[in-house]
């Protein structure tokens, strides 16, 4: 089980991991050992609630394939185990973020005093800009 938060957990079989060779630091090790992790998560077939799935799709739009798979690539560490942990942590973070429902915005209107302040400031700026101009026509 991969813990997401107190109420959400993912089954291990919902996450598919593939190990590939990574570029970057590691010397000869880079050419021999597959340390980079490509984590694939099928959002549609997962056990997540439907609202979380839809928010996750919009949140991770750039990492989604045409088939609806979420792909997370981790190659920042030199060991397979640490890259695997990093990829799983990133997936858990994305799901945790998608699990939080956005607050609904309640429409409000500006107060009368706020409207007055806006108009007063607008008049002040207007007069300051008007005074910046050079002499008008016929004023040499």
Backbone as JSON, one array per atom type, in Angstrom:
{
  "sequence": "XXXXXXXXXXXXXXXXXXXXXXXXXXXXXXXXXXXXXXXXXXXXXXXXXXXXXXXXXXXXXXXXXXXXXXXXXXXXXXXXXXXXXXXXXXXXXXXXXXXXXXXXXXXXXXXXXXXXXXXXXXXXXXXXXXXXXXXXXXXX",
  "N": [[0.83, -1.19, 0.0], [0.49, 2.22, -0.82], [0.7, 5.03, 1.0], [-1.35, 7.91, 0.89], [-2.9, 10.0, 2.12], [-4.6, 10.38, 5.3], [-7.04, 9.15, 4.69], [-6.83, 8.08, 2.13], [-5.35, 5.51, 0.2], [-3.15, 3.79, -2.0], [-3.13, 0.81, -3.93], [-0.41, -1.44, -4.45], [-0.42, -2.76, -6.91], [-1.67, -1.0, -8.62], [0.13, 0.76, -9.55], [2.56, 0.97, -12.01], [5.88, 0.21, -12.61], [8.84, 0.98, -14.38], [12.19, 0.39, -15.11], [14.84, 2.25, -16.38], [17.83, 3.17, -18.22], [19.69, 5.85, -16.96], [20.72, 9.23, -17.66], [23.42, 11.52, -16.95], [25.15, 12.14, -13.76], [27.35, 9.57, -12.49], [29.23, 8.09, -13.75], [30.81, 5.22, -15.1], [28.84, 3.62, -14.18], [26.4, 4.58, -15.13], [26.16, 3.58, -17.69], [25.77, 0.91, -17.26], [23.81, 0.21, -15.32], [20.32, 0.23, -14.77], [18.91, 2.83, -13.49], [17.06, 4.91, -13.51], [13.61, 5.67, -13.01], [10.49, 5.0, -14.42], [7.38, 5.72, -13.74], [4.11, 4.57, -14.04], [0.68, 5.33, -13.94], [-2.58, 4.39, -14.05], [-5.14, 6.43, -14.25], [-7.92, 6.35, -14.72], [-8.62, 3.66, -14.17], [-8.06, 3.43, -11.51], [-8.47, 3.18, -7.89], [-9.33, 5.5, -6.81], [-11.54, 8.14, -5.64], [-14.12, 9.55, -7.75], [-14.19, 12.4, -8.0], [-11.61, 13.11, -7.21], [-10.14, 11.86, -9.2], [-10.89, 13.36, -11.49], [-9.93, 15.92, -10.8], [-7.23, 15.31, -10.6], [-6.63, 14.66, -13.24], [-6.83, 17.18, -14.48], [-4.92, 18.58, -13.04], [-2.51, 17.23, -13.58], [-2.18, 17.47, -16.33], [-0.15, 17.84, -18.28], [1.46, 15.62, -17.9], [0.02, 13.46, -18.64], [-0.81, 10.7, -20.76], [-2.23, 10.02, -24.03], [-3.84, 7.84, -23.67], [-4.72, 8.08, -21.07], [-2.94, 7.56, -19.03], [-0.92, 8.4, -16.28], [2.27, 9.6, -16.24], [5.26, 9.51, -14.51], [8.54, 10.49, -14.23], [11.61, 9.71, -12.81], [14.88, 10.53, -12.21], [16.83, 11.68, -10.72], [18.44, 10.73, -8.65], [21.21, 8.51, -7.77], [20.69, 5.88, -7.25], [18.5, 3.1, -7.82], [16.52, 2.55, -5.93], [16.19, 4.96, -4.5], [15.32, 6.66, -6.55], [12.95, 5.42, -7.14], [11.51, 5.8, -4.76], [11.36, 8.59, -4.86], [9.78, 9.01, -7.16], [7.39, 7.78, -6.38], [6.76, 9.38, -4.19], [6.31, 11.79, -5.5], [4.05, 11.12, -7.01], [2.24, 10.57, -4.92], [2.13, 13.12, -3.79], [0.93, 14.6, -5.87], [-1.59, 13.36, -5.99], [-2.46, 13.89, -3.4], [-2.69, 16.65, -3.55], [-4.72, 16.8, -5.45], [-6.77, 15.72, -4.01], [-7.72, 17.62, -2.32], [-10.45, 19.61, -2.17], [-11.28, 22.45, -4.09], [-12.01, 25.67, -2.7], [-15.18, 27.2, -2.95], [-15.81, 30.18, -4.7], [-17.35, 32.99, -3.49], [-19.4, 35.38, -4.88], [-18.9, 38.84, -4.57], [-19.67, 42.33, -3.95], [-18.14, 45.52, -4.51], [-17.81, 47.86, -1.81], [-19.6, 50.93, -1.06], [-17.88, 52.89, -0.1], [-15.42, 51.93, -1.07], [-15.8, 52.24, -3.8], [-15.98, 55.01, -3.94], [-13.38, 55.73, -3.05], [-11.88, 54.66, -5.16], [-12.78, 56.23, -7.36], [-12.04, 58.8, -6.48], [-9.24, 58.57, -6.35], [-8.78, 58.05, -9.02], [-9.53, 60.47, -10.2], [-7.58, 62.12, -9.05], [-5.21, 61.06, -10.17], [-5.75, 61.59, -12.85], [-5.8, 64.42, -12.93], [-3.15, 64.95, -12.22], [-1.77, 63.89, -14.38], [-2.76, 65.5, -16.4], [-1.66, 67.96, -15.74], [0.98, 67.51, -16.35], [1.37, 67.93, -19.03], [2.61, 69.99, -21.72], [2.62, 73.49, -22.59], [-0.56, 74.57, -23.74], [-2.43, 74.94, -26.89], [-1.76, 78.06, -28.39], [-0.49, 79.09, -26.19], [2.43, 80.31, -25.54]],
  "CA": [[0.0, 0.0, 0.0], [1.18, 3.5, -0.87], [-0.15, 5.98, 1.73], [-1.51, 9.24, 0.3], [-3.23, 10.78, 3.32], [-5.25, 9.54, 6.31], [-8.18, 8.4, 4.15], [-6.52, 7.51, 0.8], [-4.2, 4.63, 0.03], [-3.11, 3.14, -3.32], [-2.6, -0.55, -3.95], [0.85, -1.56, -5.19], [-0.65, -3.22, -8.28], [-2.2, 0.1, -9.43], [1.28, 1.51, -10.04], [3.47, 0.17, -12.84], [7.2, 0.84, -12.64], [9.79, 0.47, -15.36], [13.5, 0.96, -14.84], [15.59, 2.51, -17.61], [19.14, 3.77, -17.96], [19.62, 7.3, -16.76], [21.88, 10.03, -18.05], [23.87, 12.34, -15.84], [26.28, 11.67, -12.95], [27.39, 8.16, -12.17], [30.39, 7.49, -14.41], [30.56, 3.98, -15.83], [27.61, 3.05, -13.64], [25.29, 5.04, -15.95], [26.06, 2.72, -18.86], [25.54, -0.49, -16.9], [22.7, -0.03, -14.41], [19.08, 0.97, -15.03], [18.53, 3.45, -12.22], [15.93, 5.83, -13.67], [12.31, 5.02, -12.85], [9.34, 5.54, -15.13], [6.21, 5.25, -13.01], [2.87, 4.75, -14.79], [-0.48, 5.18, -13.1], [-3.81, 4.5, -14.83], [-6.05, 7.23, -13.43], [-9.31, 5.89, -14.91], [-8.81, 2.34, -13.57], [-7.61, 3.43, -10.12], [-9.49, 3.08, -6.85], [-9.57, 6.84, -6.27], [-12.89, 8.68, -5.85], [-14.28, 10.18, -9.08], [-13.82, 13.82, -7.95], [-10.15, 13.17, -7.14], [-9.66, 11.49, -10.54], [-11.07, 14.47, -12.43], [-9.0, 16.99, -10.43], [-5.89, 14.82, -10.92], [-6.45, 14.79, -14.7], [-6.57, 18.59, -14.82], [-3.69, 18.99, -12.36], [-1.35, 16.6, -14.22], [-2.5, 17.42, -17.75], [1.08, 17.73, -19.06], [2.09, 14.31, -17.69], [-0.93, 12.41, -19.03], [-0.74, 10.22, -22.13], [-3.53, 10.02, -24.71], [-4.6, 6.73, -23.12], [-5.13, 8.35, -19.7], [-1.93, 7.11, -18.07], [-0.1, 9.44, -15.69], [3.66, 9.13, -16.3], [6.19, 10.27, -13.69], [9.89, 10.04, -14.5], [12.54, 10.14, -11.77], [16.26, 10.13, -12.5], [17.74, 12.61, -10.05], [19.33, 10.04, -7.72], [22.09, 7.52, -8.41], [20.25, 4.52, -7.0], [17.16, 2.75, -8.26], [15.6, 2.62, -4.79], [15.88, 6.38, -4.19], [14.51, 7.18, -7.65], [11.62, 4.81, -6.97], [10.89, 6.54, -3.66], [11.09, 9.96, -5.32], [8.66, 8.95, -8.09], [6.19, 7.47, -5.59], [6.46, 10.56, -3.39], [5.73, 12.78, -6.41], [2.7, 10.66, -7.31], [1.44, 10.79, -3.71], [1.94, 14.57, -3.66], [-0.06, 15.01, -6.87], [-2.9, 12.85, -5.57], [-2.8, 14.65, -2.2], [-3.11, 17.96, -4.02], [-6.0, 16.63, -6.14], [-7.77, 15.3, -3.04], [-8.24, 18.8, -1.64], [-11.48, 20.27, -2.99], [-11.09, 23.9, -4.07], [-13.09, 26.43, -2.05], [-16.02, 27.92, -3.89], [-15.7, 31.63, -4.57], [-18.63, 33.65, -3.36], [-19.36, 36.68, -5.54], [-19.14, 39.99, -3.7], [-19.67, 43.61, -4.64], [-17.35, 46.5, -3.75], [-18.62, 48.74, -0.96], [-19.74, 52.3, -1.57], [-16.64, 53.6, 0.25], [-14.38, 51.46, -1.99], [-16.07, 52.88, -5.09], [-15.61, 56.42, -3.76], [-11.91, 55.8, -3.01], [-11.4, 54.39, -6.52], [-13.06, 57.39, -8.2], [-11.22, 59.91, -6.0], [-7.87, 58.29, -6.8], [-8.79, 58.16, -10.48], [-9.55, 61.91, -10.49], [-6.28, 62.66, -8.66], [-4.24, 60.64, -11.2], [-6.11, 62.29, -14.08], [-5.36, 65.81, -12.86], [-1.68, 64.94, -12.21], [-1.32, 63.65, -15.76], [-3.15, 66.67, -17.19], [-0.7, 69.02, -15.42], [2.28, 67.17, -16.92], [1.43, 68.36, -20.42], [3.24, 71.28, -21.98], [1.64, 74.57, -22.81], [-1.61, 74.23, -24.71], [-2.39, 75.75, -28.11], [-1.85, 79.5, -28.19], [0.23, 79.47, -24.97], [3.87, 80.16, -25.81]],
  "C": [[0.88, 1.26, 0.0], [0.28, 4.51, -0.16], [-0.16, 7.34, 1.05], [-1.81, 10.24, 1.41], [-3.97, 9.85, 4.27], [-6.36, 8.67, 5.73], [-7.89, 7.71, 2.81], [-5.26, 6.67, 0.82], [-4.29, 3.99, -1.34], [-2.58, 1.72, -3.16], [-1.34, -0.58, -4.8], [0.61, -1.94, -6.65], [-1.27, -2.15, -9.18], [-1.09, 0.92, -10.06], [2.2, 0.57, -10.8], [4.8, 0.91, -12.93], [8.09, 0.15, -13.66], [11.11, 1.15, -15.1], [14.28, 1.06, -16.14], [16.93, 3.13, -17.25], [19.0, 5.27, -17.9], [20.86, 7.97, -17.31], [22.35, 10.78, -16.82], [24.97, 11.7, -15.02], [26.2, 10.19, -12.63], [28.53, 7.44, -12.84], [30.02, 6.27, -15.22], [29.26, 3.33, -15.41], [26.4, 3.38, -14.52], [25.07, 4.09, -17.12], [25.67, 1.28, -18.53], [24.23, -0.73, -16.16], [21.5, 0.84, -14.77], [18.56, 1.56, -13.73], [17.33, 4.38, -12.33], [14.62, 5.05, -13.6], [11.27, 5.76, -13.67], [8.11, 4.92, -14.5], [4.97, 5.56, -13.83], [1.69, 4.45, -13.89], [-1.72, 5.42, -13.94], [-4.87, 5.17, -13.96], [-7.47, 6.68, -13.51], [-9.58, 4.57, -14.19], [-8.44, 2.3, -12.09], [-8.79, 3.38, -9.15], [-9.81, 4.43, -6.21], [-11.02, 7.27, -6.49], [-12.95, 9.48, -7.16], [-13.88, 11.66, -9.07], [-12.3, 13.98, -7.94], [-9.56, 12.85, -8.51], [-9.75, 12.68, -11.49], [-10.12, 15.62, -12.1], [-7.57, 16.59, -10.75], [-5.62, 14.94, -12.42], [-6.13, 16.23, -15.09], [-5.25, 19.07, -14.23], [-2.45, 18.48, -13.09], [-1.54, 16.49, -15.73], [-1.25, 17.22, -18.62], [1.76, 16.37, -18.94], [1.2, 13.15, -18.11], [-0.7, 12.01, -20.48], [-2.14, 10.28, -22.73], [-4.44, 8.93, -24.15], [-5.05, 6.93, -21.68], [-4.18, 7.85, -18.64], [-1.13, 8.32, -17.58], [1.33, 8.89, -15.63], [4.54, 10.07, -15.48], [7.57, 9.66, -13.87], [10.81, 10.58, -13.41], [13.92, 9.61, -12.08], [17.27, 11.02, -11.78], [18.72, 11.95, -9.08], [20.15, 8.97, -8.43], [21.63, 6.09, -8.18], [18.8, 4.33, -7.43], [16.15, 2.94, -7.14], [15.21, 4.07, -4.48], [15.06, 7.03, -5.29], [13.08, 6.66, -7.55], [10.84, 5.54, -5.87], [10.49, 7.95, -4.1], [9.88, 9.98, -6.25], [7.36, 8.68, -7.34], [5.79, 8.67, -4.74], [5.82, 11.64, -4.26], [4.3, 12.42, -6.78], [1.78, 10.91, -6.12], [1.16, 12.27, -3.51], [0.89, 15.1, -4.63], [-1.46, 14.6, -6.45], [-3.38, 13.6, -4.33], [-3.33, 16.03, -2.57], [-4.48, 17.89, -4.68], [-7.12, 16.27, -5.16], [-8.4, 16.48, -2.3], [-9.2, 19.52, -2.58], [-11.26, 21.78, -2.94], [-12.28, 24.59, -3.42], [-13.88, 27.17, -3.11], [-15.92, 29.41, -3.63], [-17.1, 32.22, -4.52], [-18.52, 35.04, -3.97], [-19.69, 37.78, -4.55], [-19.13, 41.25, -4.53], [-18.82, 44.58, -3.83], [-18.27, 47.43, -2.96], [-18.68, 50.14, -1.57], [-18.46, 53.09, -1.29], [-15.5, 53.21, -0.69], [-14.55, 52.11, -3.36], [-15.66, 54.36, -5.04], [-14.1, 56.6, -3.79], [-11.34, 55.61, -4.41], [-11.6, 55.62, -7.41], [-12.23, 58.61, -7.79], [-9.79, 59.77, -6.48], [-7.75, 58.45, -8.31], [-8.76, 59.64, -10.9], [-8.19, 62.54, -10.18], [-5.21, 62.31, -9.7], [-4.48, 61.4, -12.5], [-5.59, 63.73, -14.06], [-3.83, 65.9, -12.87], [-1.15, 64.75, -13.63], [-1.64, 64.85, -16.64], [-2.15, 67.8, -16.98], [0.68, 68.76, -16.01], [2.46, 67.73, -18.33], [2.09, 69.72, -20.55], [2.19, 72.35, -22.16], [0.68, 74.19, -23.91], [-1.5, 75.1, -25.96], [-2.58, 77.24, -27.8], [-1.14, 79.97, -26.93], [1.72, 79.25, -25.2], [4.72, 80.62, -24.69]]
}
